Amino acid sequence: MFAESGSPGMEALRPVTKAKSKILVWKDVTVRDLERLERAQSDDDLRRALSEWLHVEDGLCEPRASALRDLYYYTVRFCWDRGFSREQTSCVFSVVKETHAACVGSPLGNVAECYRHFQDLLLCHAVHRPPSSISLFSAQQLLLISDYMVTTYFRHFKLYKYVFTPQVNLDLTVTYDGRCGWQQ
């Protein structure tokens, strides 16, 4: 199916690897970060704070920076609109970030594998089995988060793949030296 890992140029053609789910609370967003975001006076201030805090514009072309800004902005707004606690907001943010990283980590059209990875991350925060999982979300909140991700991220999966997958251009030059390639 896939080229061997030793084949040159084929290292990016790997499916999403099944990483062990881990607890993501406070992984990407700290209490101080959330306090800073909560102090934003307007949506523009919130977007600006997210961009500065996450260094979204560092080394990214404008479509990528814009897509990340929107992804993170709407994730935070979703959490606030649903009344999630700071711990839950931090966790949802990290789940979205990890899911996005897994999805764009391969140029393959791997939506099913990415969705399973998302479900594993979410499940890790729904069942109380320390040290591998914690009960952070209720069943109703899990449905809200799943619905949000399906209607936003996974609905636009191909767009994210297009924007974040590096484009490969083949420059093929053919020269004709005037000789015939076959003889009688």
C-alpha positions as CSV (number, residue, x, y, z in Angstrom):
1,M,0.0,0.0,0.0
2,F,2.5,2.6,1.1
3,A,6.1,2.9,0.0
4,E,8.7,1.6,2.3
5,S,10.1,4.1,4.7
6,G,13.5,3.8,3.0
7,S,12.2,5.0,-0.3
8,P,13.4,8.5,-1.0
9,G,10.7,11.2,-1.2
10,M,8.0,8.9,0.3
11,E,8.4,9.7,4.0
12,A,5.4,12.0,4.0
13,L,3.1,9.3,2.7
14,R,2.4,7.7,6.1
15,P,-1.1,7.4,7.6
16,V,-1.8,9.0,11.0
17,T,0.1,7.1,13.6
18,K,-1.9,5.8,16.5
19,A,-0.4,7.8,19.3
20,K,-1.3,6.9,22.8
21,S,-3.9,9.4,24.0
22,K,-2.8,11.6,26.8
23,I,-4.3,14.1,29.2
24,L,-4.2,17.5,27.6
25,V,-5.4,19.9,30.3
26,W,-3.0,22.9,30.5
27,K,-0.8,21.5,27.8
28,D,-1.1,24.4,25.4
29,V,-3.2,26.9,27.4
30,T,-2.3,27.9,30.9
31,V,-4.4,29.8,33.5
32,R,-2.5,33.0,32.8
33,D,-3.1,32.6,29.0
34,L,-6.8,32.2,29.6
35,E,-6.9,35.2,31.8
36,R,-5.2,37.3,29.1
37,L,-7.7,36.1,26.6
38,E,-10.6,36.8,28.9
39,R,-9.4,40.4,29.3
40,A,-9.9,41.0,25.5
41,Q,-12.4,43.8,25.0
42,S,-13.5,42.9,21.5
43,D,-13.3,40.1,19.0
44,D,-10.4,41.8,17.2
45,D,-8.5,42.0,20.6
46,L,-9.2,38.3,21.1
47,R,-7.9,37.4,17.6
48,R,-4.8,39.6,18.1
49,A,-4.1,38.1,21.5
50,L,-4.4,34.6,20.1
51,S,-2.1,35.5,17.2
52,E,0.6,37.0,19.5
53,W,0.3,34.3,22.1
54,L,0.4,31.3,19.7
55,H,2.9,33.0,17.3
56,V,0.5,32.1,14.5
57,E,2.1,34.4,11.9
58,D,5.7,33.2,12.5
59,G,6.8,31.6,9.2
60,L,3.3,30.9,7.9
61,C,1.9,32.2,4.6
62,E,-1.3,34.3,5.0
63,P,-3.9,31.6,4.2
64,R,-2.3,29.3,6.8
65,A,-2.1,32.0,9.5
66,S,-5.7,33.1,8.8
67,A,-7.0,29.5,9.0
68,L,-5.2,28.9,12.3
69,R,-6.4,32.2,13.7
70,D,-9.9,31.3,12.8
71,L,-9.7,27.8,14.1
72,Y,-8.3,28.8,17.5
73,Y,-10.6,31.9,17.8
74,Y,-13.8,29.9,17.1
75,T,-12.6,27.1,19.5
76,V,-12.2,29.6,22.3
77,R,-15.5,31.2,21.5
78,F,-17.3,27.8,21.4
79,C,-16.0,27.0,24.9
80,W,-17.0,30.4,26.3
81,D,-20.4,30.3,24.7
82,R,-21.1,26.9,26.2
83,G,-19.9,28.0,29.7
84,F,-16.9,25.6,29.9
85,S,-14.6,26.0,32.8
86,R,-11.0,27.1,32.3
87,E,-9.8,23.5,32.6
88,Q,-12.3,22.4,30.0
89,T,-11.4,25.3,27.6
90,S,-7.8,24.4,27.9
91,C,-8.5,20.8,27.1
92,V,-10.8,21.5,24.2
93,F,-8.2,23.9,22.7
94,S,-5.5,21.2,23.0
95,V,-7.7,18.5,21.5
96,V,-8.4,20.7,18.5
97,K,-4.7,21.6,18.2
98,E,-3.6,17.9,18.4
99,T,-6.3,16.8,16.0
100,H,-5.3,19.5,13.5
101,A,-1.6,18.5,13.8
102,A,-2.5,14.8,13.2
103,C,-4.7,15.7,10.2
104,V,-2.2,17.9,8.4
105,G,0.8,15.7,9.3
106,S,0.2,13.6,6.2
107,P,-0.9,14.5,2.7
108,L,-3.2,11.5,2.5
109,G,-7.0,11.9,2.6
110,N,-7.2,10.4,6.0
111,V,-10.4,11.8,7.5
112,A,-11.5,8.6,9.1
113,E,-8.2,8.1,10.9
114,C,-8.2,11.7,12.0
115,Y,-11.7,11.4,13.4
116,R,-10.8,8.3,15.3
117,H,-7.8,10.1,16.7
118,F,-10.1,13.0,17.8
119,Q,-12.5,10.5,19.4
120,D,-9.6,8.9,21.3
121,L,-8.4,12.3,22.6
122,L,-11.9,13.2,23.7
123,L,-12.5,9.8,25.4
124,C,-9.3,10.3,27.3
125,H,-11.0,13.2,29.0
126,A,-14.4,11.6,29.6
127,V,-13.7,8.6,31.8
128,H,-12.1,8.6,35.2
129,R,-9.2,6.1,35.0
130,P,-6.1,7.8,36.3
131,P,-3.3,8.1,35.3
132,S,-4.3,7.6,31.6
133,S,-7.6,9.5,31.6
134,I,-9.7,11.9,33.7
135,S,-13.4,12.7,33.8
136,L,-13.5,16.3,32.7
137,F,-16.5,16.4,30.4
138,S,-20.1,15.2,30.9
139,A,-21.8,13.1,28.2
140,Q,-23.7,16.2,27.1
141,Q,-20.5,18.2,26.8
142,L,-18.9,15.4,24.8
143,L,-21.8,15.5,22.3
144,L,-21.4,19.3,22.0
145,I,-17.7,19.1,21.4
146,S,-18.1,16.2,18.8
147,D,-20.9,18.1,17.0
148,Y,-18.8,21.3,17.0
149,M,-15.8,19.5,15.5
150,V,-17.9,17.7,12.9
151,T,-19.7,20.8,11.7
152,T,-16.6,23.0,11.7
153,Y,-13.3,21.2,11.4
154,F,-14.2,17.9,9.7
155,R,-16.8,19.5,7.4
156,H,-13.9,21.6,6.0
157,F,-11.3,18.8,6.2
158,K,-10.3,19.1,2.5
159,L,-9.8,22.8,2.8
160,Y,-7.5,22.3,5.8
161,K,-5.6,19.6,3.9
162,Y,-5.2,21.9,0.9
163,V,-4.0,24.9,2.8
164,F,-1.6,23.0,5.1
165,T,-0.2,20.3,2.8
166,P,3.0,21.5,1.2
167,Q,2.6,21.7,-2.6
168,V,5.0,19.7,-4.7
169,N,5.8,20.9,-8.1
170,L,7.4,18.7,-10.7
171,D,9.7,20.6,-13.1
172,L,10.2,18.3,-16.1
173,T,12.5,19.4,-18.8
174,V,13.0,17.4,-22.0
175,T,15.7,18.1,-24.5
176,Y,15.8,16.6,-27.9
177,D,19.3,15.9,-29.3
178,G,18.1,15.1,-32.8
179,R,19.0,11.4,-32.7
180,C,16.5,8.6,-33.1
181,G,16.1,6.5,-30.1
182,W,15.8,3.2,-32.0
183,Q,17.9,1.4,-34.7
184,Q,17.2,-1.2,-37.3
